[in-house]
Amino acid sequence: MIPKNIIINAAHRAGFDLVGVVPATALAEERKRFEEWMIEGNHSTLRYLERNIEKRFDARLLVEGSRSIVICAVSYLSHISRGYAEGCRTKIASYALARDYHLTIKEMLHSLAEELKKVSPDMQYRAFTDSAPLAEKSLAVRAGLGWIGRNSLLVTPQYGSMLLLGELVINEDVDIYDEPVMKDGCGGCRMCRDNCPNGAIMDNRLIDTRRCISCRTIEREGECGAINLDGWIFGCDACQSVCPYNRRAPLHGNPRFDAVIDVTSLDEDRWRQMTDEEFARIASHTPLTRAGLERIRANISNKG
């Protein structure tokens, strides 16, 4: 059995801002809600969500012998996270301006795991960050990190919603497990809904991905058709930049999430004239490579 205080201290040393621990159990209510959302077709072209649903909501089926899940969160909030200048037509979600979080958080999780193995040498684990079917936000809520906001994202009182999540699924028990936050910190605020350019945020705190700019600028377009991208060329921060929690949260403190792209120097002409080699030099090891230069140019051409 691993003491929870050991996990918390090790997670902070690894660079995480928040950490919680829950037992590896089935998330029945969350699975039901997810399946109802999909039945209504709100996942549109995200067909991969249809696979491994049982594993997504029960880590014991994803990782044999799992007993506990350590859920970690780190802020990426920057000045650009709070909004671009009016009329900007080359907006990029602020998380994508830094090194690809999949790489960085995986490194942080392995660092955390190595510390825990010093306490429990027989501990086995798997590390995840948006890289396998695992209900990250639901687990974070169960671990007491925050609540699901009106825009369907995890919102925390200390750091708002501009957070990246990572998990360690381990085969050890922990002496103390966390409990959910029994409150809705959004209250009557509707700023995220009111500021979504296409009304993608539904009444039930779920997203219609057919109208979501973040989905439409990154994922496969399929048959959804064009929508107003509102100047976004990769991802979208519209529903987060106006959130009161993000307006007053501290800027990120982990230098691993500093921007490596100077987005203010990349206007429409610069993107159109950019060569593949220059794109590789500028965007290498960032999430922008997921879309690629051709897709980004197509997003720029969509004036909405």
DRENDO-1510 file (C-alpha; in Angstrom, 1 decimal, always signed):
<recs>
REC; n; res; u; v; w
REC; 1; MET; +0.0; +0.0; +0.0 .
REC; 2; ILE; +1.3; +3.4; -0.9 .
REC; 3; PRO; +0.7; +6.5; +1.4 .
REC; 4; LYS; -1.3; +9.2; -0.4 .
REC; 5; ASN; +1.0; +11.9; +0.9 .
REC; 6; ILE; +3.9; +10.3; -0.9 .
REC; 7; ILE; +2.0; +10.4; -4.1 .
REC; 8; ILE; +1.0; +14.1; -3.7 .
REC; 9; ASN; +4.6; +15.2; -2.9 .
REC; 10; ALA; +6.1; +13.2; -5.8 .
REC; 11; ALA; +3.5; +14.6; -8.2 .
REC; 12; HIS; +4.3; +18.1; -7.3 .
REC; 13; ARG; +8.0; +17.4; -7.7 .
REC; 14; ALA; +7.3; +16.0; -11.2 .
REC; 15; GLY; +5.7; +19.3; -12.1 .
REC; 16; PHE; +2.0; +18.8; -11.7 .
REC; 17; ASP; -0.2; +21.4; -10.0 .
REC; 18; LEU; -3.0; +19.1; -8.9 .
REC; 19; VAL; -3.3; +15.4; -8.0 .
REC; 20; GLY; -5.9; +13.1; -6.7 .
REC; 21; VAL; -6.3; +9.3; -6.2 .
REC; 22; VAL; -9.3; +7.1; -6.7 .
REC; 23; PRO; -9.8; +3.3; -6.6 .
REC; 24; ALA; -10.0; +1.6; -10.0 .
REC; 25; THR; -13.7; +1.0; -10.3 .
REC; 26; ALA; -16.4; +1.1; -13.0 .
REC; 27; LEU; -17.9; +4.5; -13.8 .
REC; 28; ALA; -21.4; +3.4; -14.5 .
REC; 29; GLU; -23.3; +6.8; -14.5 .
REC; 30; GLU; -20.6; +8.5; -16.6 .
REC; 31; ARG; -20.7; +5.6; -19.1 .
REC; 32; LYS; -24.5; +5.9; -19.5 .
REC; 33; ARG; -24.3; +9.7; -20.1 .
REC; 34; PHE; -21.5; +9.2; -22.7 .
REC; 35; GLU; -23.5; +6.5; -24.6 .
REC; 36; GLU; -26.6; +8.7; -24.7 .
REC; 37; TRP; -24.5; +11.6; -26.1 .
REC; 38; MET; -23.2; +9.3; -28.8 .
REC; 39; ILE; -26.6; +7.8; -29.7 .
REC; 40; GLU; -27.7; +11.4; -30.5 .
REC; 41; GLY; -24.8; +11.7; -33.0 .
REC; 42; ASN; -23.0; +14.5; -31.1 .
REC; 43; HIS; -19.6; +12.8; -31.6 .
REC; 44; SER; -20.0; +13.3; -35.4 .
REC; 45; THR; -16.7; +12.2; -37.1 .
REC; 46; LEU; -15.0; +11.1; -33.9 .
REC; 47; ARG; -15.7; +7.5; -34.7 .
REC; 48; TYR; -12.8; +6.3; -32.5 .
REC; 49; LEU; -15.0; +7.1; -29.5 .
REC; 50; GLU; -17.2; +4.2; -30.4 .
REC; 51; ARG; -14.5; +1.7; -29.7 .
REC; 52; ASN; -13.5; +0.3; -26.3 .
REC; 53; ILE; -16.3; +2.0; -24.4 .
REC; 54; GLU; -16.3; -0.6; -21.6 .
REC; 55; LYS; -12.5; +0.0; -21.1 .
REC; 56; ARG; -13.0; +3.8; -21.1 .
REC; 57; PHE; -15.2; +3.6; -18.1 .
REC; 58; ASP; -13.4; +0.8; -16.2 .
REC; 59; ALA; -9.7; +1.0; -15.9 .
REC; 60; ARG; -9.6; -2.6; -14.6 .
REC; 61; LEU; -10.4; -3.7; -18.2 .
REC; 62; LEU; -7.8; -1.5; -19.7 .
REC; 63; VAL; -5.0; -2.4; -17.3 .
REC; 64; GLU; -5.0; -5.9; -15.9 .
REC; 65; GLY; -4.5; -5.9; -12.1 .
REC; 66; SER; -5.2; -2.2; -11.7 .
REC; 67; ARG; -6.1; -1.1; -8.1 .
REC; 68; SER; -5.8; +2.6; -8.1 .
REC; 69; ILE; -5.6; +5.6; -10.5 .
REC; 70; VAL; -3.5; +8.7; -9.8 .
REC; 71; ILE; -5.0; +11.6; -11.7 .
REC; 72; CYS; -2.7; +14.6; -12.3 .
REC; 73; ALA; -3.3; +18.0; -13.8 .
REC; 74; VAL; -1.0; +20.8; -14.9 .
REC; 75; SER; -1.9; +24.4; -16.0 .
REC; 76; TYR; -0.9; +25.8; -19.3 .
REC; 77; LEU; -2.7; +29.1; -18.9 .
REC; 78; SER; -0.8; +32.0; -20.6 .
REC; 79; HIS; -1.5; +35.6; -21.5 .
REC; 80; ILE; -2.6; +34.4; -25.0 .
REC; 81; SER; -5.1; +32.0; -23.3 .
REC; 82; ARG; -7.2; +35.0; -22.3 .
REC; 83; GLY; -7.8; +36.1; -25.8 .
REC; 84; TYR; -6.4; +37.4; -29.1 .
REC; 85; ALA; -6.7; +40.9; -30.5 .
REC; 86; GLU; -10.0; +41.7; -32.1 .
REC; 87; GLY; -10.1; +40.6; -35.8 .
REC; 88; CYS; -7.2; +38.2; -35.6 .
REC; 89; ARG; -7.7; +35.5; -38.3 .
REC; 90; THR; -4.9; +33.2; -37.3 .
REC; 91; LYS; -5.8; +32.1; -33.8 .
REC; 92; ILE; -4.3; +29.0; -32.3 .
REC; 93; ALA; -5.5; +27.3; -29.1 .
REC; 94; SER; -2.9; +28.3; -26.4 .
REC; 95; TYR; -2.1; +24.7; -25.4 .
REC; 96; ALA; -0.8; +24.0; -28.9 .
REC; 97; LEU; +1.8; +26.8; -28.8 .
REC; 98; ALA; +3.9; +24.7; -26.5 .
REC; 99; ARG; +5.7; +21.4; -26.9 .
REC; 100; ASP; +3.2; +18.5; -27.5 .
REC; 101; TYR; +1.7; +17.8; -24.1 .
REC; 102; HIS; +1.5; +14.1; -24.9 .
REC; 103; LEU; +5.3; +14.0; -24.8 .
REC; 104; THR; +5.8; +16.3; -21.8 .
REC; 105; ILE; +3.1; +14.8; -19.6 .
REC; 106; LYS; +4.2; +11.3; -20.3 .
REC; 107; GLU; +7.7; +12.2; -19.2 .
REC; 108; MET; +6.3; +13.8; -16.0 .
REC; 109; LEU; +4.2; +10.7; -15.3 .
REC; 110; HIS; +7.1; +8.3; -15.7 .
REC; 111; SER; +9.1; +10.5; -13.4 .
REC; 112; LEU; +6.3; +10.3; -10.8 .
REC; 113; ALA; +6.1; +6.5; -11.2 .
REC; 114; GLU; +9.9; +6.1; -10.7 .
REC; 115; GLU; +9.6; +7.9; -7.3 .
REC; 116; LEU; +6.7; +5.7; -6.3 .
REC; 117; LYS; +8.6; +2.6; -7.2 .
REC; 118; LYS; +11.2; +3.6; -4.7 .
REC; 119; VAL; +8.5; +3.2; -2.0 .
REC; 120; SER; +6.9; +0.2; -3.6 .
REC; 121; PRO; +9.4; -1.6; -5.8 .
REC; 122; ASP; +6.9; -4.1; -7.0 .
REC; 123; MET; +4.5; -1.5; -8.3 .
REC; 124; GLN; +3.5; -1.8; -11.9 .
REC; 125; TYR; +1.8; +1.0; -13.9 .
REC; 126; ARG; +0.7; +2.4; -17.2 .
REC; 127; ALA; +0.8; +6.1; -18.0 .
REC; 128; PHE; -1.9; +7.8; -20.0 .
REC; 129; THR; -2.6; +11.3; -21.3 .
REC; 130; ASP; -5.4; +11.5; -23.8 .
REC; 131; SER; -3.7; +8.6; -25.4 .
REC; 132; ALA; -6.0; +5.7; -24.6 .
REC; 133; PRO; -9.7; +5.1; -23.9 .
REC; 134; LEU; -9.8; +6.4; -20.4 .
REC; 135; ALA; -12.5; +8.8; -19.0 .
REC; 136; GLU; -10.0; +11.4; -17.8 .
REC; 137; LYS; -12.4; +14.2; -16.9 .
REC; 138; SER; -14.7; +11.9; -15.1 .
REC; 139; LEU; -11.8; +10.5; -13.0 .
REC; 140; ALA; -10.7; +14.0; -12.2 .
REC; 141; VAL; -14.1; +14.8; -10.8 .
REC; 142; ARG; -14.2; +11.6; -8.8 .
REC; 143; ALA; -10.8; +12.6; -7.4 .
REC; 144; GLY; -12.1; +15.9; -6.2 .
REC; 145; LEU; -10.0; +18.1; -8.6 .
REC; 146; GLY; -13.1; +20.0; -9.8 .
REC; 147; TRP; -16.4; +19.7; -11.6 .
REC; 148; ILE; -17.6; +19.5; -15.2 .
REC; 149; GLY; -18.3; +23.1; -16.3 .
REC; 150; ARG; -21.0; +24.2; -18.6 .
REC; 151; ASN; -18.6; +23.8; -21.5 .
REC; 152; SER; -18.1; +20.1; -20.7 .
REC; 153; LEU; -14.5; +20.7; -19.5 .
REC; 154; LEU; -13.0; +20.1; -16.0 .
REC; 155; VAL; -13.1; +23.3; -14.0 .
REC; 156; THR; -11.0; +23.7; -10.8 .
REC; 157; PRO; -11.3; +26.5; -8.3 .
REC; 158; GLN; -7.6; +27.2; -8.2 .
REC; 159; TYR; -6.5; +26.9; -11.8 .
REC; 160; GLY; -9.7; +27.2; -13.9 .
REC; 161; SER; -10.1; +24.9; -16.9 .
REC; 162; MET; -6.9; +25.4; -18.9 .
REC; 163; LEU; -5.4; +22.2; -17.6 .
REC; 164; LEU; -3.9; +19.1; -19.1 .
REC; 165; LEU; -4.5; +15.7; -17.5 .
REC; 166; GLY; -2.4; +12.6; -17.1 .
REC; 167; GLU; -3.0; +9.4; -15.2 .
REC; 168; LEU; -1.1; +6.6; -13.7 .
REC; 169; VAL; -3.0; +3.3; -13.4 .
REC; 170; ILE; -1.2; +1.3; -10.8 .
REC; 171; ASN; -1.6; -2.2; -9.3 .
REC; 172; GLU; -1.3; -0.9; -5.7 .
REC; 173; ASP; -3.8; +0.2; -3.1 .
REC; 174; VAL; -3.5; +3.7; -1.6 .
REC; 175; ASP; -4.1; +4.4; +2.1 .
REC; 176; ILE; -6.5; +7.3; +1.5 .
REC; 177; TYR; -8.7; +7.9; -1.6 .
REC; 178; ASP; -10.2; +11.3; -2.6 .
REC; 179; GLU; -13.9; +12.2; -2.8 .
REC; 180; PRO; -15.7; +14.2; -5.5 .
REC; 181; VAL; -16.3; +17.9; -5.0 .
REC; 182; MET; -20.0; +18.2; -4.0 .
REC; 183; LYS; -20.7; +21.5; -5.7 .
REC; 184; ASP; -21.2; +23.2; -9.0 .
REC; 185; GLY; -18.9; +26.2; -9.2 .
REC; 186; CYS; -20.4; +27.5; -12.4 .
REC; 187; GLY; -23.6; +28.6; -10.7 .
REC; 188; GLY; -25.8; +30.7; -13.1 .
REC; 189; CYS; -22.8; +31.8; -15.3 .
REC; 190; ARG; -23.3; +31.2; -19.0 .
REC; 191; MET; -20.4; +33.1; -20.4 .
REC; 192; CYS; -18.9; +30.0; -22.1 .
REC; 193; ARG; -22.1; +29.1; -23.8 .
REC; 194; ASP; -22.8; +32.7; -24.8 .
REC; 195; ASN; -19.3; +33.1; -26.4 .
REC; 196; CYS; -19.2; +29.9; -28.4 .
REC; 197; PRO; -19.3; +31.2; -32.0 .
REC; 198; ASN; -21.4; +28.3; -33.3 .
REC; 199; GLY; -23.5; +27.4; -30.2 .
REC; 200; ALA; -21.8; +24.0; -29.9 .
REC; 201; ILE; -22.3; +23.9; -26.1 .
REC; 202; MET; -25.5; +22.2; -25.3 .
REC; 203; ASP; -27.8; +22.6; -22.3 .
REC; 204; ASN; -26.7; +19.4; -20.6 .
REC; 205; ARG; -23.0; +20.4; -20.5 .
REC; 206; LEU; -22.1; +18.4; -23.5 .
REC; 207; ILE; -20.7; +19.4; -26.9 .
REC; 208; ASP; -22.1; +19.0; -30.3 .
REC; 209; THR; -18.8; +18.3; -32.1 .
REC; 210; ARG; -20.5; +19.1; -35.5 .
REC; 211; ARG; -20.5; +22.7; -34.5 .
REC; 212; CYS; -17.3; +22.8; -32.3 .
REC; 213; ILE; -14.5; +24.8; -33.9 .
REC; 214; SER; -11.8; +22.8; -32.0 .
REC; 215; CYS; -13.1; +19.6; -33.5 .
REC; 216; ARG; -13.6; +21.0; -37.0 .
REC; 217; THR; -10.1; +22.6; -37.3 .
REC; 218; ILE; -8.3; +19.5; -36.1 .
REC; 219; GLU; -10.3; +16.3; -36.7 .
REC; 220; ARG; -11.4; +14.7; -39.9 .
REC; 221; GLU; -14.1; +16.9; -41.4 .
REC; 222; GLY; -16.3; +14.1; -42.8 .
REC; 223; GLU; -19.8; +15.1; -43.9 .
REC; 224; CYS; -20.3; +17.8; -41.3 .
REC; 225; GLY; -19.7; +20.6; -43.7 .
REC; 226; ALA; -18.0; +24.0; -43.2 .
REC; 227; ILE; -18.8; +26.1; -40.1 .
REC; 228; ASN; -17.8; +29.6; -39.0 .
REC; 229; LEU; -14.2; +29.2; -37.6 .
REC; 230; ASP; -14.2; +32.7; -36.3 .
REC; 231; GLY; -10.5; +33.1; -37.2 .
REC; 232; TRP; -9.3; +29.9; -35.4 .
REC; 233; ILE; -6.9; +27.8; -37.5 .
REC; 234; PHE; -6.1; +25.1; -34.9 .
REC; 235; GLY; -8.3; +24.4; -31.9 .
REC; 236; CYS; -10.3; +27.1; -30.0 .
REC; 237; ASP; -10.2; +28.8; -26.6 .
REC; 238; ALA; -13.4; +30.8; -27.0 .
REC; 239; CYS; -15.4; +29.1; -24.3 .
REC; 240; GLN; -12.4; +29.1; -21.9 .
REC; 241; SER; -10.9; +32.6; -22.3 .
REC; 242; VAL; -14.1; +34.2; -21.0 .
REC; 243; CYS; -14.5; +31.9; -18.0 .
REC; 244; PRO; -14.2; +33.8; -14.7 .
REC; 245; TYR; -12.1; +31.1; -13.2 .
REC; 246; ASN; -9.6; +31.4; -16.0 .
REC; 247; ARG; -9.6; +35.2; -15.9 .
REC; 248; ARG; -8.4; +35.1; -12.3 .
REC; 249; ALA; -6.3; +32.0; -12.2 .
REC; 250; PRO; -2.5; +32.3; -12.1 .
REC; 251; LEU; -0.5; +31.9; -15.2 .
REC; 252; HIS; +1.1; +28.5; -15.6 .
REC; 253; GLY; +4.2; +28.0; -13.5 .
REC; 254; ASN; +5.8; +25.0; -15.2 .
REC; 255; PRO; +8.3; +26.2; -17.8 .
REC; 256; ARG; +7.7; +23.0; -19.8 .
REC; 257; PHE; +4.5; +24.6; -21.0 .
REC; 258; ASP; +6.0; +27.9; -22.2 .
REC; 259; ALA; +5.2; +28.7; -25.8 .
REC; 260; VAL; +7.7; +27.6; -28.4 .
REC; 261; ILE; +5.8; +29.3; -31.2 .
REC; 262; ASP; +5.5; +33.1; -31.6 .
REC; 263; VAL; +2.0; +33.1; -32.8 .
REC; 264; THR; +1.9; +37.0; -33.1 .
REC; 265; SER; +4.5; +36.8; -35.9 .
REC; 266; LEU; +2.4; +34.4; -38.0 .
REC; 267; ASP; -0.2; +36.3; -40.0 .
REC; 268; GLU; -2.2; +34.9; -42.9 .
REC; 269; ASP; +0.4; +35.8; -45.5 .
REC; 270; ARG; +3.1; +34.1; -43.5 .
REC; 271; TRP; +1.1; +30.9; -43.2 .
REC; 272; ARG; +0.3; +30.9; -47.0 .
REC; 273; GLN; +3.9; +31.5; -48.0 .
REC; 274; MET; +5.4; +29.0; -45.5 .
REC; 275; THR; +7.2; +26.0; -46.9 .
REC; 276; ASP; +7.0; +22.5; -45.5 .
REC; 277; GLU; +10.5; +22.8; -44.2 .
REC; 278; GLU; +9.7; +26.0; -42.4 .
REC; 279; PHE; +6.6; +24.5; -40.9 .
REC; 280; ALA; +8.6; +21.5; -39.7 .
REC; 281; ARG; +11.1; +23.9; -38.1 .
REC; 282; ILE; +8.4; +26.1; -36.4 .
REC; 283; ALA; +5.9; +23.4; -35.4 .
REC; 284; SER; +8.0; +20.3; -34.9 .
REC; 285; HIS; +7.1; +18.6; -31.6 .
REC; 286; THR; +4.0; +20.7; -31.1 .
REC; 287; PRO; +0.3; +19.6; -31.5 .
REC; 288; LEU; +0.1; +21.6; -34.8 .
REC; 289; THR; +1.7; +18.6; -36.6 .
REC; 290; ARG; -1.5; +16.7; -36.1 .
REC; 291; ALA; -3.3; +19.0; -38.5 .
REC; 292; GLY; -0.4; +19.8; -40.8 .
REC; 293; LEU; +0.3; +22.8; -42.9 .
REC; 294; GLU; -2.2; +22.0; -45.7 .
REC; 295; ARG; -5.1; +21.7; -43.2 .
REC; 296; ILE; -4.1; +24.9; -41.4 .
REC; 297; ARG; -4.1; +26.8; -44.7 .
REC; 298; ALA; -7.5; +25.4; -45.5 .
REC; 299; ASN; -8.7; +26.7; -42.1 .
REC; 300; ILE; -7.3; +30.1; -42.9 .
REC; 301; SER; -9.3; +30.2; -46.1 .
REC; 302; ASN; -12.5; +29.5; -44.2 .
REC; 303; LYS; -13.5; +33.0; -43.4 .
REC; 304; GLY; -16.8; +32.0; -41.9 .
</recs>
